[in-house]
Amino acid sequence: MSNGNNVIGYEALNGHPRLLMEAKLKPLQGDRFQPTGFADLGPARYTAPRRPKGWKDGDDPDAWENVEMLLVESVQSVANRMELACWDAAAEDLIAELRGLPYIKITDADNGHLSNSLLEAHRINSEYVMKEARRVSKTDGERKVAEKPFNEEFAEEIGYQKDGRVDWKKFHAGLLKYDPNSLLHGCFLEEIGGRLRVTRALSGFVEASGVRVAESGGVKNNIVQPELKEGEGNLPLHRTEFVAKEVKAYFNLDLALLRGYGLADDATKLLIALSLFKIRRFLSTGLRLRTACDLELDGELTVTRPGGFAVPSESDLLAECKRLIDACKQHFADPAITEVEWKPDKKNGGKRKKSEGEEKAGDENADDSDTGDDEGDNE
């Protein structure tokens, strides 16, 4: 395993605004697969114009072929799956090698672990963090809850003023301090003024080309009362899956955006290394997307831009992340895991009431829900 500054050829990325990667995938067994689906839409099918095979400059400029396409996994879902690549569900913590990377842990008054900013759809802007939660500190074993909500503390820390200019460098440093993943996957802190937004720096999606429908069916049996009506007896059903000439995963790392955060050099390198590790881990362990969509890598992860750069192995990237986490401790919260306590609003039936800004604006970086099969995709 390599170590030190030579694991990633950072110099090959200098001056380039994007790092673009792609990987061919194939069904683990057979040919059929089930794509993600959306409410009131179902599978996302579309037709893409492509040049005919063998077309070259000087040929008929109006020569196009229509290729049937299918979205297999959305940007929202791939973001979630890349985040889960860093999470140890059994330990309820980051995987061992990444511990020391900051995130926000959400607990209740009984000190029970409710959730955290790595798993929440809106990351650091989760309603359980940036609305009513208060920071928890522990001194000599005594648990103390702050008087101010965490969002007010955060706003003061980054010097946010309602009627002033945003100090974006302080804002980005604040995200790095408490939740670096929000710098990679995006967030919109509408609870603090409604203009603190970070777009995705790391994104990915999976699409298939040359698709054809593979129809099948089945029946849900009621062996006790098969003649019951309204879906409670024996119920025939249909199932739509697909086959495709090619399935590909695409990844885009916005290097220009990362540099624009104004962070220290080691912090920027950490975000690059962490992004590449997430991609590698997603391709090696995260491709069982649904019950009927189990894929595997077909070949190698390739870089299409810039030329001359190669993505290191998963183990080398993990070692580099560990090195850079140690090097960036001065920029992180201490302790790295910030605990906040959330209490339900009893006047609202234990639920948090949405602010007017949320009702109107939403969050372009939120992980919108797809529904894929009986298990569902909670993006």
N, C-alpha and C positions, 0 to 999 in steps of 0.2 A: 504494500500500500504506500502510495506517495504521500509526502507531507510538505509543508512549507508553502512558499509563494508560487511554486511552479505547477501546482495541481491544475489550475485553470489558466489558460493563456490570456490573461486580461488584456495584455497589450494588443492582441489581435482584434479586440473589440473597440479599441480607441478610435474615435471619429465616426463610428457607425451608430445610427439612430435606433436600429432594431436588430434583434437576434431572432431569426426565423428558423424553425425546425419542423420536421414532419416525420411520420413513421407509418409504414404500412401495417395494417392489422388484418386478421382473419378469424373466422369463428373457430373456437377451440375444437368443436366437433361438428361434423356435417357442414352444411352450407347456409342454413337459415339463421336469422337473428332478429331480435325484436328491438326496434328503435325507441327512443324516448317519444313521449306524446304530450300533447298540451290540451287543456280543457277547451271544449268547443271547437277543436281543430283536429285532434288526433295526431297521427304521424305528420311531420313537416316535410312534404314532398314539393319539389320544384324542378324546373327545367333550366339547364344551363347551356348557353351557346358555346360550342367548342369548334376549333378549326379541325377540318378533316385530317385524318392520318396522312402524313407525308406532305402536308401543306408547308410552303416556304414563301419567303418574301418574293413578291413579283407575281404570285399566283392570284387568282380571282379574289379580290378583297371582300366580295359578298358571299364567299363560300363559308357556310357555317353548318354545323350539325347540332341537333338538339339531343342533349344527354340527360336522361332521367336521374335526378339526384335525390338524396334523402339525408336529413339531419339525424345522425345516430345518437349523438350526445351534445347537449347545448353548452354554451360558454358558462352558464350559471352552474350547471352540474359538474363540469370538469373542474371548475374552481373549488367546489366543495370537496371533490375527490382528491385534489392535490393537497388541500389542507389536511384532510384525514390521513394522508400519507405520513404526516409528522406526529400523529396521535396514537398513544397506546391506550386503547379503551379499557383494558383490564386494570391497568394501573391508574386510570383517570389522570393522565399526565402526558407530557411529551415523551417521545421515545427517548431512551436513556442518553443517547449521544447528543440530543438537542436540548437537554435540560440546562437551564441557564438563559434560554431565550425567553424574553418577557411575554406575558399574557395576563389577562384579568380573570380571576376566578370569582364566580358569583355564588354566594352562600345565602342561607336564610338565617333567621334569628336563632335557630337551633344549631348553627354552624354546619348545616348539611350542604353538600356540594350540589347546587342546582344546575349550573352550566358554566360556560367560560367563553371568552371572546374568540377562541379558535373555532368553536362549534356553532356559535350564533350566526344566523343568516346575515345580520348587519355588522358582524364583528364588534369592534369597539363601540359602535353606535347602537348596540343592542338596547332595547328598552329596559332591560334589567341592569344596564350599566349607566347609561346617559340620561336617565329620567329621575328615578327615586333612590338609586343606590348610594350608599355612603361607604367611604373607605374604612377598612378595619385595620387596626394596628394592635400588636401584641407586645407588651412589656412585662417581663418577669412572669410570663404565663397568663397575665390579665388581658382580656380582650376588650378593646376600646373602640367604639364606633364614632366616627367624625360627626360634627354637628352639621356641616355643609354637605349637600349632595356632591357626588364625585364630578358631575359635569361643571359645577361652579368652580370647584378646585382646579379642574383642568383648564377652564377658560382663563382663570387668573394666572395659572402657570405659564400659559403661552402668550399672555398679555393681550388677550382678545378684548376689544372695545366695540360696542355696538355701533357707534358713530365714527369709527376710525378705520384706518387701513389695516388689513390683516398682515401680520408678520408671518409669512408663509414658512420661512426657515424655522421659526420657533414651533410652528404647528407641526411640521414634518418631524422635527426633533422630538416633540411630545409623543407623536405616534410611535416613533422608534423606541422611545423610552418604555412605553406601556404595552405596545402591541405591534411589532414590526410587520406582522402579516397583513395589517390594514394598509400598509404602504404598498404591498404587492397586489392585494386582491381588491382594494378600493373601499371607501367608506364615505358617508355623507352625514356629518354631525348636525342635523337640522335642529337639535335641541339647543345648540349654541349658535344662535343668530341665523342659521339657515344658509350659510355660504361657505362653510368649511367642508370642502369636497376634495377627495382624491380619487382619480379614475384608476381603472385596473392597469397595473404595469405588467402583470403576467396573465395571459389568457390562453385558452385552448378550446378546441372543439373537435368533434369527430363527424365526418360525413362519408357517405357512400355514393359511388357513381355507377351508372349502368345498372340501375336497380330494376327488379321485377318483383311482383307480389307473389307471395307463397301463402295461399289460403288453406286453412284447415279448420277443424272444429272439435266439438266434444259435447259432453252432457254432464250436468250436475245432477246426481242421483239422490233421491230421497227414498230410501229402502223401506221406510215405515209408512209414509203417506204419499205415494208417487203422484196422486191425482190432485193434490192441493193446487190452488190457483195462485196468480200474482207472484210467480217465481219461487214459491216455497215447495213445489213438488219437483218432479223431473223436469229439468230445464235444458233444452238444447242450446248450444252457443256456438258462435263462430270465432275464429282467431285469425288475425292477419299478421303474418311475418314477412320478411323480405330476403331475397338473395341479391348479390351484387357482384359486378366485375371487380370492384376494388373498394376497400374501406381504408380510410386514412385519418390519422390524428394529426392536427396542426397545432403548433405552439408559437406564441409571439411574446417576446420579452422586450419591453419598451426601455431601451438603454438610455435614451435621451431624457425620458421622464425620471428615471432613477438618478441621473446626474443632476437634474434640475431640482432635486430635493435639497441640495446644498449640505449634504451630510459629510462626515469625515470619510476619508478614503476607505478605511477598513469597514465602515458601515455599509458603504455602497457595494463593496466586494462581497460582504455577507449577504446582501439582498440578491446579488447575482448567483452566488453559490447555492443559496437556499432555493431559489427559483429552479435552477437546473436539477437539484436533488429532488424536488417535488415532481418534476417531469419524469425523471428516471424511476422514482418509486411508483408513480402512477402507472407507468408502462410495465413495471415488473410485478406489481401486486394488486393494482386497482382496476383491472379490466373486466371483472365480472360486474357488468353494469346493471343487469337485471336477471331474473330467473332464466329467461330465454335469450339472453345476450351475454354470452361468455366468450370473450375475445382473447387473442394473444398476439404478441409482436411477430410480424412476418418480415424478418430482416433486421436492419439496424436503424436507430435514430439518426437522421441525417440533418445537417445544417445547410439550408439553402441560401442564407445570407447572414453574415458576410463570408466570403470565401476564405479558406485557410484556418478556420476555427473548428475544433472538434470538441464535442461534449465528453468530459471525463466519465469514468465509470461511477456507478452508484456509491461504491465503497470509498472511492477517492473523494467524491463530493461530500460525503458525510464527514470524513476526516477534516476536510477544509472548512465545513460549517462549524465543527467543534472548535477548530483553531480560532476562527474569526469570532465566535461567540465569546471566547476567553479574551480576545483582543478588544472587544467592544464593551466590556463590562462597565466602563466609566460612563457610557452613554445610556445604560439601562437603569430601570428602577431597582432599588435595593430594599427588600428582596425582589428578585426578578418577577415573582408571581405576586401581583397586587390583588388583595382580597377586598371585595366590596360586598356589603350586605344589602339585600333587596327585600322589601316588605310589600306584600300585595295591598292594593287600595281597597279596604273593606267597604267603602261607600260605593264602589263600582263592582261589587260581587267578586272581589279578589283579582280583577283584571285591570290592566293599565289602560286608561283612556288615551286615545291618540290625540296628539296636538293638532291644531288647525293646519300647521305647516305640513305635517305628515299626510293629513287627509287630502291636501291639494297637490303637494309636490311629489310624494313618494320618494323613491331612491333608485336612480338609474344604475347604481352598483349593487342593489339588493339582488339576492339569488332567487329569482322568480321560480315559482313552483312548476315543475313538469310532472306529468303522471304517466308512468311507463307501463306498469302491469299491476297485478293484484297486490304486490308489495308496495308499489308507489315509489316515486322519487320525490323526496322532500327537499327541493332546492330553495 
